[in-house]
Amino acid sequence: MKRLTALLGTALLAASLSGPAMAANVVIKLGHIAEPSHPYAQGGDHFAKLVAEKSGGEIEVKVFPNSQLGGQKDLIEGLVFGSVDMALVGTAALGQFQPQISLFDLPFLFDDRPHAFRSLDTVGMEIGQALEPRGIKLLGYMENGIRHMTNNVRPIKAPGDMKDLKIRVQTNKIHIEMIKALGASPTPMDLSELYSAMQQGTVDGQENPSAHIFTKRFYEVQKYASLTAHAYAPEPVIISMITWKKLSPKHQKIIQEAANESIVWQRKVSEDEDNDYWDKIRKTGKMEVLEVDRKAFQEATKPVIAQFAKTVGEDNLKKVDALRQK
């Protein structure tokens, strides 16, 4: 945390010293940690295509998937320094940088996808404004997916089945406390290290959307998937303020419009492919997909919402609640 805090002053200084506006033929580096076939990776590629079309070739977005530019923390730090222009990262990672954005990592926060989209496009964008003085601009939210539990020890159908399991989580306090509330032992770890950790038994399981479970081939090293749907995972589209300030107003408008359009496109792709991924996972014959008592999981994790209400903002929680269709 001290390292990230120290970066803030550096980001402000770098932004103030940034040079004149970029000339035509701008090249923007966009990094993320997903496999190229992942829905938000497809969203990144779609964004790059739209930018090229809208700019008449004046702007080229080069996409670097699969942690080629580093893990999520590396990408965030790269945005602060300006060594990375754009990134797709999870709110769990951004939450270390701007705690209120961790609101969207709370368990069972949304009723459904439409509720999530309404919340992200309003409350989420308001929260994102606080990133700008820290060196990062939020353009909007793509979708990572709906998170579920997998493990290699026993079928999980109720919270009691998770007792003493070692579950990989992102380095995020909410995720850590959620796993503790379910009786398991949280183990923070980068996604790039997870496959081998499960293969070697360093951890017993993990929690992720179906897209990561399939595209990262976790079904090869996990016996059971439990459809807990315990959290919705957005994927913020963010750009370095250093890069943003170098862009002309015309190019800024193109980037924002392309982001808006690609987000709508990507969310649809992600939703459409979700069931397909589970069908593909079942067809491998390597992983059993289980229904669970979701209400029991929701009840067990309620204390986590109370624990972090002040951190994420009680007003923000009320705003999300007000967006439910009652």
C-alpha positions as CSV (number, residue, x, y, z in Angstrom):
1,M,0.0,0.0,0.0
2,K,2.9,2.4,0.8
3,R,4.3,1.7,-2.6
4,L,1.0,2.7,-4.3
5,T,0.7,5.8,-2.1
6,A,4.1,6.9,-3.1
7,L,3.2,6.4,-6.8
8,L,0.4,9.0,-6.4
9,G,2.8,12.0,-6.1
10,T,4.9,10.6,-9.0
11,A,1.8,10.3,-11.1
12,L,0.8,13.9,-10.5
13,L,4.3,15.2,-11.2
14,A,4.5,13.1,-14.4
15,A,1.1,14.3,-15.6
16,S,2.1,18.0,-15.1
17,L,5.4,17.5,-17.0
18,S,3.7,15.6,-19.9
19,G,4.7,17.0,-23.3
20,P,2.6,18.5,-26.1
21,A,-0.3,16.7,-27.7
22,M,0.4,13.6,-29.7
23,A,0.7,13.9,-33.4
24,A,-1.4,11.7,-35.8
25,N,-0.6,8.0,-35.9
26,V,-0.9,7.6,-32.2
27,V,0.0,4.1,-30.8
28,I,-1.7,3.0,-27.6
29,K,-0.7,-0.1,-25.6
30,L,-3.5,-1.9,-23.9
31,G,-2.8,-4.7,-21.5
32,H,-4.8,-7.4,-19.7
33,I,-4.3,-10.8,-18.1
34,A,-6.9,-12.9,-20.0
35,E,-6.5,-15.4,-22.7
36,P,-7.2,-13.9,-26.2
37,S,-10.5,-15.9,-26.5
38,H,-11.9,-14.6,-23.2
39,P,-14.9,-12.3,-23.6
40,Y,-13.2,-9.2,-22.2
41,A,-10.2,-10.0,-24.3
42,Q,-12.6,-10.0,-27.3
43,G,-13.9,-6.7,-26.0
44,G,-10.4,-5.2,-26.0
45,D,-9.9,-6.3,-29.6
46,H,-13.3,-4.9,-30.6
47,F,-12.3,-1.6,-28.9
48,A,-9.1,-1.5,-30.9
49,K,-11.0,-2.1,-34.1
50,L,-13.5,0.6,-33.4
51,V,-10.7,3.1,-32.6
52,A,-9.0,2.4,-35.9
53,E,-12.2,2.8,-37.8
54,K,-13.4,6.0,-36.0
55,S,-9.9,7.6,-36.3
56,G,-9.4,6.7,-39.9
57,G,-6.2,4.9,-38.9
58,E,-4.8,7.9,-36.9
59,I,-4.9,5.9,-33.7
60,E,-3.6,2.3,-33.3
61,V,-4.5,0.3,-30.2
62,K,-2.0,-2.6,-29.7
63,V,-3.5,-5.2,-27.4
64,F,-1.2,-7.3,-25.1
65,P,-3.2,-10.2,-23.6
66,N,-2.3,-13.0,-21.1
67,S,-0.2,-10.8,-18.7
68,Q,2.3,-9.9,-21.4
69,L,2.6,-6.4,-19.8
70,G,2.5,-7.9,-16.3
71,G,-0.2,-8.8,-13.7
72,Q,-3.0,-6.5,-12.7
73,K,-0.9,-4.6,-10.1
74,D,1.9,-4.1,-12.7
75,L,-0.7,-2.7,-15.2
76,I,-2.1,-0.3,-12.6
77,E,1.4,1.0,-11.8
78,G,2.2,1.2,-15.5
79,L,-0.8,3.4,-16.0
80,V,0.4,5.7,-13.1
81,F,3.8,6.1,-14.7
82,G,2.6,6.2,-18.3
83,S,4.6,3.1,-19.3
84,V,1.2,1.4,-20.0
85,D,-1.4,3.5,-21.9
86,M,-4.6,1.4,-21.2
87,A,-5.6,-1.7,-19.3
88,L,-8.5,-3.9,-18.5
89,V,-8.3,-4.8,-14.8
90,G,-10.6,-6.1,-12.1
91,T,-12.2,-4.0,-9.5
92,A,-10.5,-6.3,-6.9
93,A,-7.2,-5.0,-8.1
94,L,-8.3,-1.4,-8.4
95,G,-9.7,-1.5,-4.9
96,Q,-6.2,-1.4,-3.5
97,F,-5.9,1.9,-5.2
98,Q,-9.4,3.4,-4.7
99,P,-11.2,1.6,-1.9
100,Q,-14.7,2.6,-2.8
101,I,-14.5,0.8,-6.2
102,S,-14.3,-2.4,-4.1
103,L,-18.1,-2.0,-3.7
104,F,-18.5,-4.1,-6.8
105,D,-16.6,-7.0,-5.2
106,L,-19.1,-7.5,-2.4
107,P,-20.8,-10.9,-2.3
108,F,-24.4,-11.1,-3.7
109,L,-24.5,-7.3,-4.3
110,F,-26.7,-7.5,-7.5
111,D,-30.0,-9.1,-8.3
112,D,-29.0,-9.8,-11.9
113,R,-27.0,-8.4,-14.8
114,P,-29.4,-5.5,-15.6
115,H,-29.1,-4.4,-12.0
116,A,-25.3,-4.6,-12.3
117,F,-25.2,-2.6,-15.5
118,R,-27.5,0.1,-14.1
119,S,-25.2,0.4,-11.0
120,L,-21.9,0.3,-12.9
121,D,-23.0,2.9,-15.4
122,T,-24.1,5.4,-12.7
123,V,-22.7,4.7,-9.2
124,G,-19.6,3.1,-10.8
125,M,-18.8,6.0,-13.0
126,E,-19.2,8.4,-10.0
127,I,-16.8,6.4,-7.9
128,G,-14.4,6.2,-10.9
129,Q,-13.9,10.0,-10.9
130,A,-11.8,9.7,-7.8
131,L,-9.2,7.8,-9.9
132,E,-8.3,10.8,-12.1
133,P,-6.3,12.8,-9.5
134,R,-4.4,9.6,-8.9
135,G,-3.3,9.1,-12.5
136,I,-6.0,6.9,-14.0
137,K,-9.2,7.7,-16.0
138,L,-12.1,5.3,-16.0
139,L,-13.8,5.0,-19.4
140,G,-16.5,2.4,-18.3
141,Y,-17.0,-1.2,-17.3
142,M,-16.8,-4.3,-19.4
143,E,-17.7,-7.7,-17.8
144,N,-15.5,-10.4,-16.5
145,G,-18.5,-12.5,-15.5
146,I,-20.3,-14.1,-12.6
147,R,-17.9,-15.8,-10.1
148,H,-18.3,-19.4,-8.9
149,M,-16.3,-21.8,-6.7
150,T,-14.2,-24.7,-7.9
151,N,-12.1,-27.2,-5.9
152,N,-10.2,-30.5,-6.1
153,V,-11.2,-32.0,-2.8
154,R,-14.9,-32.5,-2.4
155,P,-18.3,-31.4,-3.8
156,I,-19.3,-28.0,-2.4
157,K,-23.1,-27.6,-2.1
158,A,-23.3,-25.6,1.1
159,P,-21.0,-23.3,3.0
160,G,-20.1,-26.1,5.5
161,D,-18.5,-28.1,2.6
162,M,-15.8,-25.4,2.3
163,K,-14.4,-25.9,5.8
164,D,-10.6,-25.7,5.8
165,L,-10.2,-25.7,2.0
166,K,-7.3,-23.6,0.7
167,I,-8.9,-21.2,-1.8
168,R,-7.0,-18.9,-4.1
169,V,-8.2,-15.3,-4.0
170,Q,-7.1,-12.0,-5.5
171,T,-5.2,-9.7,-3.2
172,N,-8.4,-8.0,-2.0
173,K,-9.6,-7.7,1.6
174,I,-13.3,-8.3,0.6
175,H,-12.5,-11.5,-1.2
176,I,-10.3,-12.7,1.7
177,E,-13.0,-12.0,4.3
178,M,-15.6,-13.6,2.1
179,I,-13.7,-16.9,1.9
180,K,-13.1,-16.8,5.7
181,A,-16.8,-16.2,6.3
182,L,-17.4,-19.4,4.3
183,G,-15.0,-21.4,6.6
184,A,-12.2,-21.8,4.1
185,S,-8.6,-20.5,4.1
186,P,-7.9,-17.7,1.6
187,T,-4.6,-17.7,-0.3
188,P,-3.9,-14.5,-2.3
189,M,-2.2,-15.3,-5.6
190,D,-1.8,-13.9,-9.2
191,L,-3.9,-15.5,-11.8
192,S,-0.8,-16.4,-13.8
193,E,0.4,-18.7,-11.0
194,L,-2.9,-20.4,-10.3
195,Y,-3.0,-23.3,-12.7
196,S,0.3,-24.7,-11.4
197,A,-0.7,-24.0,-7.8
198,M,-3.8,-26.1,-8.2
199,Q,-1.9,-28.8,-10.1
200,Q,0.7,-29.0,-7.3
201,G,-1.8,-28.8,-4.5
202,T,-0.6,-25.5,-3.1
203,V,-4.2,-24.5,-3.1
204,D,-7.3,-26.7,-3.2
205,G,-9.5,-24.4,-5.3
206,Q,-10.4,-20.9,-6.6
207,E,-13.3,-18.7,-7.6
208,N,-13.8,-17.2,-11.0
209,P,-16.3,-16.8,-13.9
210,S,-16.8,-19.6,-16.3
211,A,-14.8,-17.8,-19.0
212,H,-11.5,-18.0,-16.9
213,I,-12.3,-21.6,-15.7
214,F,-12.6,-22.7,-19.4
215,T,-10.0,-20.5,-21.2
216,K,-7.4,-21.0,-18.5
217,R,-8.2,-24.8,-18.5
218,F,-8.8,-25.0,-14.8
219,Y,-11.1,-27.9,-15.4
220,E,-7.9,-30.0,-16.0
221,V,-6.8,-29.6,-12.4
222,Q,-10.1,-29.2,-10.6
223,K,-12.7,-31.9,-10.0
224,Y,-15.7,-29.9,-8.9
225,A,-17.4,-26.6,-9.9
226,S,-20.1,-25.2,-7.7
227,L,-22.5,-22.7,-9.2
228,T,-22.4,-20.3,-6.2
229,A,-22.8,-17.1,-8.4
230,H,-21.5,-15.4,-5.2
231,A,-20.2,-12.2,-6.9
232,Y,-20.5,-10.3,-10.2
233,A,-17.1,-9.3,-11.7
234,P,-16.9,-6.1,-13.8
235,E,-13.8,-5.3,-15.8
236,P,-13.0,-1.6,-15.8
237,V,-11.6,0.0,-19.0
238,I,-9.0,2.4,-17.8
239,I,-6.5,4.8,-19.4
240,S,-3.4,6.5,-18.0
241,M,-4.0,10.2,-17.4
242,I,-0.6,10.9,-18.8
243,T,-1.7,9.3,-22.1
244,W,-5.2,10.9,-21.9
245,K,-3.7,14.4,-21.6
246,K,-1.5,13.9,-24.6
247,L,-4.5,13.1,-26.8
248,S,-6.2,15.8,-28.8
249,P,-9.8,16.6,-27.9
250,K,-10.8,14.9,-31.1
251,H,-8.9,11.7,-30.2
252,Q,-10.2,11.7,-26.6
253,K,-13.7,11.8,-28.0
254,I,-12.9,8.8,-30.3
255,I,-11.5,6.8,-27.4
256,Q,-14.5,7.4,-25.2
257,E,-17.0,6.7,-27.9
258,A,-15.2,3.5,-28.9
259,A,-15.1,2.4,-25.2
260,N,-18.8,3.1,-24.8
261,E,-19.7,1.0,-27.9
262,S,-17.3,-1.8,-27.1
263,I,-18.7,-2.1,-23.6
264,V,-22.2,-2.6,-24.8
265,W,-20.9,-5.2,-27.4
266,Q,-18.7,-7.0,-24.9
267,R,-21.4,-7.4,-22.2
268,K,-23.6,-9.1,-24.7
269,V,-20.8,-11.4,-25.8
270,S,-20.0,-12.3,-22.2
271,E,-23.6,-13.1,-21.3
272,D,-24.1,-15.2,-24.5
273,E,-20.9,-17.2,-24.0
274,D,-21.4,-17.9,-20.2
275,N,-23.7,-20.9,-20.7
276,D,-21.6,-22.1,-23.7
277,Y,-18.5,-22.2,-21.4
278,W,-20.3,-24.4,-18.9
279,D,-21.5,-26.7,-21.7
280,K,-17.9,-27.0,-22.9
281,I,-16.6,-27.6,-19.4
282,R,-19.2,-30.4,-18.9
283,K,-18.3,-32.0,-22.2
284,T,-14.6,-32.4,-21.1
285,G,-15.8,-35.0,-18.6
286,K,-13.1,-33.7,-16.2
287,M,-15.2,-31.5,-14.0
288,E,-18.5,-32.1,-12.2
289,V,-20.7,-29.0,-12.2
290,L,-22.9,-28.8,-9.1
291,E,-26.0,-26.8,-8.1
292,V,-25.8,-25.3,-4.6
293,D,-27.9,-23.8,-1.9
294,R,-27.2,-20.1,-2.9
295,K,-29.3,-18.7,0.0
296,A,-27.1,-20.4,2.5
297,F,-24.0,-18.8,0.9
298,Q,-25.7,-15.4,0.8
299,E,-26.6,-15.7,4.5
300,A,-23.1,-16.8,5.4
301,T,-21.5,-13.8,3.7
302,K,-23.9,-11.0,4.9
303,P,-21.4,-10.0,7.6
304,V,-18.8,-9.1,4.9
305,I,-21.1,-6.4,3.5
306,A,-21.6,-5.0,7.0
307,Q,-17.8,-5.1,7.6
308,F,-16.9,-3.1,4.5
309,A,-19.9,-0.8,4.4
310,K,-17.9,2.3,5.5
311,T,-15.0,1.4,3.2
312,V,-17.1,1.2,0.1
313,G,-19.4,4.0,1.2
314,E,-22.8,3.5,2.8
315,D,-24.3,6.0,0.4
316,N,-23.0,3.9,-2.5
317,L,-24.7,0.8,-1.1
318,K,-27.9,2.7,-0.8
319,K,-27.7,3.9,-4.4
320,V,-27.1,0.4,-5.6
321,D,-30.1,-0.8,-3.5
322,A,-32.3,1.9,-5.0
323,L,-31.5,0.6,-8.5
324,R,-33.2,-2.7,-7.8
325,Q,-36.4,-3.4,-9.7
326,K,-38.8,-3.8,-6.9
